[in-house]
């Protein structure tokens, strides 16, 4: 028999399951319960509800009125890299604009790094994210840009997460600067063959200076033919075809969504949640750019996720609490909406039903805040509130 553990005296419990008995109807999709308890059995949540109705268990943990939430689901990061771009950031903060080209610096350093060095880097950032409440991390290739280096990046990423994304089409490899068509042929051919066994998703940076709509379509469809599901870097720096292509091809997510036409918003809404709009405020923060308009998307009925885009060039943060705070302060989201997007929204962007909620049957991926409410994630920006994190029912971090 698996031992059961009761986590009780939860001051406020975010379940993302509004159908749970005792959930406050005013909290909408957040499914908020006060004075709640959760029962963990093995790696799963066995029960969640009002503390007064909790079943008998083998063990009990009293969390003293603190807030318990699903672990954050960070559905967009670029952790397989080497090198340092501190000087580029400092220069940009002195007034130079961001362009896609800085990626080449990281490509050169990543190619030169050893497997062990790259794996240690991924592990370090996954652990850093865990200490801030993140229990599921997606990460991408995209700094290798050769068949060998892209496959290596995905193999290393797989040591740390099942949510791996083939992004050979991050930028055109420097060797193909005069032959972008040749590079697309490589990305959709030999490189894809080497990478597909290590990846769940296929992605493309659809942007001026990276890949146009036709090239992006070719990359995504080739990935689909190999069993990968698309996600798209879309409409980050300019208007473009990325978002509508994502919806058309049934991508799980259109990421960035900073520059949208009404037709783009309609397309995302029309997908009925199949294509999530993943907003990455760390990128706008770190490039001093205009934030995406989350309010416009939410009001149109689009499913929204928040994610870090953690990468050394344009968004070097692993902090989901930071993203929640910025989304509330500058993107028109309420604290409830931002927390929902950082948990349930991220799970939807990865098409995962087992994470992002605290309800019977879900994975016991939980975070305890040193605060009475999830609202404090935005109310107390920059303050390390993560008190404990359980991953798969096991205590993975405790301050
Ligand atoms: Zn990205």
Boltz pocket constraint, residues with backbone or C-beta under 6 A from the ligand:
constraints:
  - pocket:
      binder: B
      contacts: [[A, 76], [A, 77], [A, 78], [A, 233], [A, 309]]
      max_distance: 6.0
